Amino acid sequence: MLADCRVHTTIPAADLARAARWYEEKLGFRPVQQLPGGMMYKAANDSRFVLYPSPNAGKAPQTVMGFTAANVEEEVRVLKERGVVFEEYDYPTLKTVESVATREGVKSAWFKDSEGNILGIVQFT
């Protein structure tokens, strides 16, 4: 059953070389495998994601990949030092303060990669 399988995500890149540089320089990822249709990256606990060339990069209005962190504020601080720009939201049901939204049981922050894809960081409290 799929409920017993590991999951991964695929992320479109209009310019694969630019995206690969951004993920390395800003987030610290290095590709672990060159694929016929893109590049595979490995994160904690053997989770993985693939960057692949596509003209549809940055068109999804929602988060395409999320990271679970022990301390969202610290991750935001470090990423800002590396030049990552965070999204700021001010909606009736979601407001960020210094780039972090705090809701019951969760803290979250969002940023866009070099291709305009939305990535998120979450801390379950």
C-alpha positions in Angstrom: 0.0 0.0 0.0 1.2 3.5 -0.7 0.6 4.5 2.9 3.6 2.2 3.7 5.9 3.8 1.1 8.4 6.6 1.6 7.6 9.8 -0.3 9.6 12.2 -2.3 8.9 15.3 -4.3 9.8 16.6 -7.8 10.5 20.3 -8.3 10.4 22.0 -11.7 13.3 24.2 -12.8 13.2 26.6 -15.8 17.0 26.7 -15.7 18.4 23.5 -14.1 22.0 24.7 -13.8 20.8 27.9 -12.0 18.5 25.9 -9.7 21.3 23.5 -8.8 23.6 26.4 -7.9 20.9 28.0 -5.8 20.1 24.7 -3.9 23.8 24.2 -3.2 24.7 27.8 -2.3 21.6 28.8 -0.3 20.4 25.4 1.2 23.6 23.4 1.2 22.4 20.5 -1.0 24.6 18.6 -3.4 23.2 16.3 -6.1 23.7 12.6 -5.3 22.7 11.4 -8.7 22.4 12.8 -12.2 19.3 11.4 -13.8 18.2 11.4 -17.5 15.5 13.9 -16.6 17.2 16.0 -13.8 19.2 15.8 -10.6 18.4 13.9 -7.4 19.2 15.3 -3.9 19.3 13.5 -0.6 18.1 15.0 2.7 17.7 13.7 6.3 16.5 10.1 6.9 17.2 9.2 3.3 14.4 11.4 2.0 15.0 12.7 -1.5 13.9 15.3 -4.0 14.5 15.7 -7.8 15.0 18.9 -9.7 13.9 18.5 -13.3 13.8 20.9 -16.3 10.4 22.3 -17.0 8.8 25.4 -18.4 6.2 25.2 -15.5 8.7 26.2 -12.8 7.3 28.6 -10.3 3.7 28.3 -11.4 2.3 26.3 -8.5 0.6 28.7 -6.0 1.2 26.4 -3.1 4.2 24.9 -1.2 5.9 22.3 -3.4 8.3 21.0 -0.7 8.5 21.3 3.0 11.2 20.8 5.6 10.5 19.9 9.2 12.9 21.7 11.6 13.5 21.7 15.3 13.7 25.5 15.4 12.1 27.5 12.6 13.4 30.9 13.8 17.0 29.6 13.7 16.6 28.1 10.2 15.1 31.4 9.0 18.0 33.3 10.5 20.7 31.1 8.9 18.9 31.1 5.5 18.5 34.9 5.6 22.3 35.2 6.2 22.7 33.1 3.0 20.5 35.6 1.0 17.3 33.7 1.1 14.3 36.0 0.9 11.2 34.9 3.0 7.6 35.5 2.1 5.6 37.7 4.4 1.9 37.1 4.8 -0.9 39.1 6.4 -4.2 37.3 6.0 -7.1 37.0 8.5 -6.1 33.4 9.1 -2.3 33.6 8.6 0.2 36.3 9.6 3.9 36.2 9.6 6.0 38.1 12.2 9.7 38.4 11.2 8.9 35.8 8.5 7.4 33.2 10.9 3.7 32.3 11.2 2.7 30.9 14.6 -0.5 28.9 14.9 -1.7 26.4 17.4 0.9 23.5 17.4 2.9 24.8 14.5 5.4 27.5 13.4 5.9 28.0 9.7 8.0 30.0 7.2 8.0 30.1 3.4 10.5 31.2 0.7 10.9 30.9 -3.0 13.8 29.1 -4.8 15.6 30.5 -7.8 12.8 29.2 -10.0 9.9 30.8 -8.1 8.8 27.5 -6.4 7.5 27.9 -2.9 9.3 26.0 -0.2 8.3 25.8 3.5 9.8 25.1 6.8 7.6 23.8 9.7 8.2 23.3 13.4 5.6 21.2 15.2 5.4 22.5 18.8 
